Amino acid sequence: MSCCCNSKNLFPAPGSSAWTTDTPSFKQYAEFSASEENGTLSISVNNPDVYAVGKWETVIDIKPGWYDFSVKCHSAQEETDLWVLYTVYKENGNMIIRDHARYAEKTEDGYLFTDKVDVAEEGVKLRVELYLKGYIADVVWDAPVLTPGEAPAARPVTIAIGYFRPRADSKEAHVERILEIIDKCAECKPDVVVLSESMYGRGLPMKYPERAETVDGPIIMQVRAKAVEHHTNIIYNFVERKDTEYYNSSAIIDRTGSVIGTYHKTHLTVGEIEHGLTPGHEHPVFDLDFGRIGTLTCFDQYFPEPAMDLISKGAEIIFVPTAGDAREKSTAHAIFGGVYVAVAGNNSSSTYEKYPWEGWKPARIIDPNGIVLADTAEDMSVASCTIDLSKKTRVWWLSVGSAAADCHGVYRFEKNPASYRK
């Protein structure tokens, strides 16, 4: 175990009076020690009858700007029992932000916590807190390091949802509208276009084998050509024929027109099963040139597990081609998972007139705080906006996660640790 020496480190050395300890006043059960020689700060609790909490902390003067933060700990405890907070204060002592160190990487004998800290223009002081909690537990923290750094590179992504209402025309007419709405989306210069569920056959008296084609079929090849023409990724939902099975499938098409993967709807309706569709059995994620995405289809969004499976695999945006709309549930997925959700609905004019959505428009883009960034309900229109995946989603209250279960709760490590990129 060695001190992390860095001449630019803004934190004081362990063992100095600048480091102090703290426990709840009525639970003085944590024990502390510091080693200036090793550059370490230790905490231990050892009482099976008392749930104890202890921390080391220090406060330093700080100037506005970006900083790189890291601290390593040595402990056999689970990540749920260890956490790191930093707080930025104004001159008057008011808090600007109190936040978790966002990323925790498992090491051979503990964890390495890292983050980029953004000190706002009015920030003058920064406090760091190194915690341990539990009944019988111990940790040795190495000297934390804070050095001047660079702002994270922006990762802008323009999303375009092409919305149109199905009509009982013909398959050919629907295909024309699909290609037309992609052209309309292209006016936004999108990084990704998403269309609704099975639009080329929606409302037509066609059985699934009549609708189905392979990923190299004549209709999808026209969509793939549009991806090349407009240099955009496209998420296109269709009935896929694969060997002897038929799937409700979403093809992920990249800017070269290649299908990099497909997602098969897992939660089929009774009608889909009765008419011969086969359910998928997994929720894959896909790496596009702007980030990692996942897709759900219609009924999938009514259940928490598919969305959380995608989030656990690092999805930063979830795209939902759909005929129905889970409304509150799609917003809940965004908030709980800390992800963007783009819902591409489709509603017939009669349905829309009967249920005018009361603010829930069938095509919408939702941010990780549940705010609708763009939406539309107008036939042959586009809902589009640009997001920045490098931005953190922050909250004013923090959680340290469950004591013995999943540490990635709603507010743990800014909600979605798997999507974090150093």
VEXFIFI-435778 format. One line per 4 residues: number of its first residue (from 1); their letters; for each residue x, y, z of C-alpha. Coordinates in steps of 0.2 Angstrom, whole numbers, plus 5000, padded with zeros to 4 digits. Each point is the difference from the previous one (the first is absolute). Layout:
residues N
NUM = a = X:Y:Z | ...
This chain:
residues 422
1 = mscc = 5000:5000:5000 | 5008:5016:4995 | 4996:5019:5000 | 4993:5007:4984
5 = cnsk = 5012:5014:4998 | 4997:5014:4987 | 5007:5017:5001 | 4984:5007:4993
9 = nlfp = 4989:4992:5013 | 4989:5013:5008 | 4995:4989:5015 | 5011:5001:5016
13 = apgs = 5010:4984:5005 | 4992:4988:5012 | 5005:5002:5017 | 4999:5019:5000
17 = sawt = 4988:5009:5010 | 4991:5005:4984 | 4992:4983:5001 | 4986:4997:5013
21 = tdtp = 4988:4986:5005 | 4982:4999:5003 | 4986:4988:5006 | 4982:5003:5005
25 = sfkq = 5001:5007:5018 | 4990:4986:5008 | 5009:4986:4991 | 5019:5003:5004
29 = yaef = 5005:4982:4995 | 5011:5003:4985 | 5019:5000:5003 | 5012:5010:4989
33 = sase = 5019:5001:4997 | 5011:5009:4988 | 5018:4996:4993 | 5009:5015:4993
37 = engt = 5014:4988:4995 | 4989:4989:4990 | 4988:5014:4995 | 4985:4990:5006
41 = lsis = 4984:5003:5010 | 4992:4986:5009 | 4982:4997:5007 | 4994:4984:5009
45 = vnnp = 4983:4995:5008 | 4999:4985:5011 | 4983:4998:5009 | 4988:4987:4993
49 = dvya = 4986:5009:5010 | 5002:5017:4994 | 5000:5007:4982 | 5014:5012:5000
53 = vgkw = 5005:5014:4987 | 5017:5009:5000 | 5009:5012:4988 | 5016:5009:4997
57 = etvi = 4998:5017:4992 | 5009:5016:4995 | 4996:5017:4993 | 5011:5009:4987
61 = dikp = 5000:5017:4991 | 4995:4998:4982 | 4999:5010:4984 | 4987:4998:4986
65 = gwyd = 5004:4987:4987 | 5001:4982:4997 | 5010:4988:5011 | 5004:4981:4999
69 = fsvk = 4997:4991:5016 | 5005:4982:5006 | 5002:4991:5016 | 5003:4981:5003
73 = chsa = 4995:4990:5015 | 5005:4983:5006 | 4986:4990:5008 | 4991:4983:4999
77 = qeet = 4983:5009:5002 | 4987:5001:4986 | 4999:5016:4990 | 4984:5004:5010
81 = dlwv = 5010:5003:5016 | 5012:5012:4992 | 4997:5017:4992 | 5008:5017:4996
85 = lytv = 4991:5016:4999 | 5006:5018:4995 | 4992:5016:5003 | 5003:5017:4992
89 = yken = 4995:5016:5010 | 4998:5018:4996 | 5008:5014:5010 | 4985:5002:5011
93 = gnmi = 5001:4982:5005 | 4985:4994:4990 | 5002:4984:4991 | 5001:5000:4981
97 = irdh = 5000:4981:4998 | 5003:4984:5010 | 5004:4985:4990 | 5006:4982:4999
101 = arya = 5017:4997:4992 | 4991:4992:4985 | 5010:4985:4995 | 5006:4986:5011
105 = ekte = 5012:4987:4992 | 5003:4983:5009 | 5018:4997:5004 | 5010:4986:5007
109 = dgyl = 4997:5005:5018 | 4987:5013:4999 | 4993:5014:4989 | 5007:5015:4990
113 = ftdk = 4988:5015:5000 | 5002:5013:4987 | 4990:5015:4993 | 5002:5016:4991
117 = vdva = 4995:5014:5011 | 4992:5016:4993 | 5003:5015:5012 | 4988:5014:4995
121 = eegv = 5005:5018:4998 | 4994:5004:5018 | 5009:4985:5008 | 5013:5004:5012
125 = klrv = 5002:4985:5011 | 4999:4981:4998 | 4997:4987:5013 | 5004:4981:4997
129 = elyl = 4992:4986:5012 | 5007:4982:5001 | 4987:4989:5008 | 4998:4983:5007
133 = kgyi = 4983:4992:5007 | 4995:4984:5007 | 5001:4989:5016 | 5017:4991:4998
137 = advv = 5010:5009:4986 | 5016:5008:4997 | 5008:5011:4986 | 5017:5008:4996
141 = wdap = 4999:5015:4989 | 5015:5005:4990 | 5003:5019:4999 | 4987:5007:4988
145 = vltp = 5007:5010:4985 | 4992:5016:4992 | 5009:5008:4986 | 4995:5013:4987
149 = geap = 4993:4991:4985 | 4990:5003:4983 | 4981:5000:4998 | 4994:4983:4993
153 = aarp = 4998:5000:4981 | 4982:5004:4995 | 4990:4986:4992 | 4986:5008:4991
157 = vtia = 4987:4989:4993 | 4985:5006:4989 | 4985:4989:5001 | 4986:5000:4988
161 = igyf = 4983:4991:5001 | 4990:4999:4984 | 4982:5000:5004 | 4985:4995:4989
165 = rpra = 4984:4993:5003 | 4996:4983:4992 | 4987:5000:4986 | 4990:4985:4992
169 = dske = 5008:5003:4983 | 5012:4988:4993 | 5017:4993:5005 | 5007:5010:4986
173 = ahve = 4993:5016:5006 | 5006:4997:5018 | 5018:4997:4993 | 4999:5016:4991
177 = rile = 4995:5009:5016 | 5014:4991:5009 | 5013:5007:4988 | 4993:5017:5000
181 = iidk = 5000:5002:5019 | 5018:4994:5000 | 5004:5014:4987 | 4991:5012:5012
185 = caec = 5010:4994:5015 | 5016:5003:4989 | 4997:5018:5000 | 5005:5001:5018
189 = kpdv = 5017:4992:4996 | 4997:4986:5013 | 5012:4987:5007 | 4986:4988:5002
193 = vvls = 4982:4998:4993 | 4987:4989:5008 | 4984:4995:4992 | 4984:4992:5008
197 = esmy = 4995:4982:5001 | 4997:4991:4984 | 4994:5015:4991 | 5000:4992:4982
201 = grgl = 4987:4987:5005 | 4991:5010:5014 | 4981:5000:4997 | 5000:4989:4985
205 = pmky = 4992:4983:4999 | 5016:4990:4999 | 5006:4985:5009 | 5017:4999:5007
209 = pera = 5008:4989:4987 | 4993:5013:4987 | 5008:5014:5009 | 5017:4991:5004
213 = etvd = 5016:5002:4992 | 5018:4997:5004 | 5013:5014:5004 | 5004:5000:4982
217 = gpii = 4982:5001:4994 | 4994:5013:4987 | 4992:5012:5012 | 5014:5000:5013
221 = mqvr = 5013:5002:4986 | 4992:5017:4996 | 5001:5005:5018 | 5018:4995:5000
225 = akav = 5003:5010:4985 | 4993:5015:5008 | 5012:4998:5015 | 5014:5001:4987
229 = ehht = 4992:5015:4991 | 4998:5010:5015 | 5015:4994:5010 | 4990:4995:5015
233 = niiy = 4996:4985:5011 | 4982:4993:4999 | 4990:4990:5012 | 4987:4991:4989
237 = nfve = 4987:4988:5007 | 4993:4986:4989 | 4994:4982:5000 | 5015:4990:4997
241 = rkdt = 5001:4983:4992 | 5015:4990:5007 | 5002:4982:4995 | 4983:4993:5005
245 = eyyn = 4995:5013:5013 | 4992:5017:4999 | 5004:5014:5012 | 4995:5018:5004
249 = ssai = 5017:5007:4996 | 5009:5016:5001 | 5015:5001:4989 | 5014:5012:5005
253 = idrt = 5007:5007:4984 | 5016:5010:5000 | 5006:5015:4989 | 5007:4988:4987
257 = gsvi = 4983:4991:4998 | 5006:4984:5009 | 4989:4991:5012 | 5011:4999:5016
261 = gtyh = 4987:4990:5009 | 4982:4997:5004 | 4989:5000:5015 | 4986:4988:5001
265 = kthl = 4985:5005:5011 | 5000:4990:5016 | 4982:5004:5007 | 4988:4996:4986
269 = tvge = 4982:5003:5002 | 4988:4985:4999 | 4995:5005:4983 | 5018:4999:4994
273 = iehg = 5002:4983:5007 | 4983:4994:4993 | 5005:5006:4983 | 5017:4991:4999
277 = ltpg = 5013:5012:5007 | 5015:4993:5010 | 5006:5010:5016 | 5018:5006:5001
281 = hehp = 5010:4994:5015 | 5012:5014:5004 | 5002:5019:5000 | 5016:5004:4991
285 = vfdl = 5009:5017:5000 | 5008:5007:4984 | 5016:5011:4999 | 4997:5014:4987
289 = dfgr = 5012:5013:4995 | 4993:5012:5013 | 4997:4988:5015 | 4991:4985:5006
293 = igtl = 4982:4997:4997 | 4986:4988:5004 | 4983:4997:4992 | 4983:4994:5007
297 = tcfd = 4984:4997:4990 | 4983:5005:5005 | 4994:4988:5014 | 5018:4998:5006
301 = qyfp = 4999:5018:5008 | 4986:4995:5011 | 5012:4990:5011 | 5015:5006:5010
305 = epam = 5012:4985:4997 | 5003:5003:4981 | 5005:5018:5003 | 5011:4996:5015
309 = dlis = 5009:4986:4991 | 5005:5012:4986 | 5005:5013:5013 | 5011:4987:5009
313 = kgae = 5009:4997:4984 | 5004:5018:4998 | 4986:5007:4988 | 5000:5019:5000
317 = iifv = 4985:5002:4989 | 4985:4988:4998 | 4990:5001:4984 | 4982:4993:5001
321 = ptag = 4991:4997:4983 | 4982:4997:5006 | 4982:5000:4995 | 4994:5001:5018
325 = dare = 5007:5012:5013 | 5005:4997:5018 | 5000:5018:5003 | 5005:5002:5019
329 = ksta = 5010:4984:4999 | 5011:5007:4986 | 5004:5015:5010 | 5003:4989:5015
333 = haif = 5013:4990:4990 | 5009:5017:4996 | 5000:5006:5018 | 5004:4984:5009
337 = ggvy = 5013:4995:4988 | 5008:5016:4996 | 4998:4998:4981 | 4992:5009:4986
341 = vava = 4985:4992:4993 | 4994:5003:4982 | 4982:4993:4998 | 4994:4999:4981
345 = gnns = 4982:4997:5002 | 4986:4998:4987 | 4982:5004:5002 | 4986:5000:4987
349 = ssty = 4991:5017:4998 | 4985:4993:5008 | 5009:4994:5015 | 5009:5016:5002
353 = ekyp = 4984:5010:4999 | 4992:4989:5013 | 5015:5001:5012 | 5009:5016:4996
357 = wegw = 5014:4994:5012 | 4999:5015:5012 | 5018:5005:4998 | 5006:4982:4996
361 = kpar = 5004:5001:4982 | 5003:4984:4991 | 5017:5005:4994 | 5011:5007:5013
365 = iidp = 5018:5001:5007 | 5002:4999:5019 | 5015:5005:5010 | 5007:4991:5016
369 = ngiv = 4990:5012:5011 | 4984:4996:4991 | 4998:5016:4990 | 4994:4999:4982
373 = ladt = 5012:5008:4989 | 4991:4999:4984 | 4983:4992:4994 | 4988:5000:4987
377 = aedm = 4982:4993:4995 | 4999:5008:4983 | 4999:4988:4985 | 5016:4999:4990
381 = svas = 5010:5010:5012 | 5016:4999:5010 | 5005:5001:5018 | 5018:5004:5002
385 = ctid = 5013:5007:5012 | 5018:4999:5003 | 5006:4993:5017 | 5018:4999:5007
389 = lskk = 5004:4983:5007 | 5015:5007:5009 | 4989:5010:5012 | 4997:4993:5017
393 = trvw = 4982:4999:5007 | 5000:5007:5017 | 4988:5000:5015 | 5000:5010:5016
397 = wlsv = 4998:4985:5011 | 5012:4985:5001 | 4998:4982:5005 | 5014:4988:5005
401 = gsaa = 4990:4985:4994 | 4993:4985:5008 | 5011:4993:5015 | 5001:4983:4993
405 = adch = 4993:4999:4982 | 5001:5010:4984 | 5011:5016:5003 | 4994:5008:4984
409 = gvyr = 4984:5007:5006 | 4991:5015:4993 | 5013:5012:5005 | 5016:4990:5003
413 = fekn = 5014:5006:4989 | 4988:5011:4990 | 4988:4987:4996 | 5008:4991:4985
417 = pasy = 5018:4994:5004 | 5001:4988:4986 | 4999:5014:4987 | 5014:5010:5007
421 = rk = 5015:5002:4989 | 5016:5006:5007
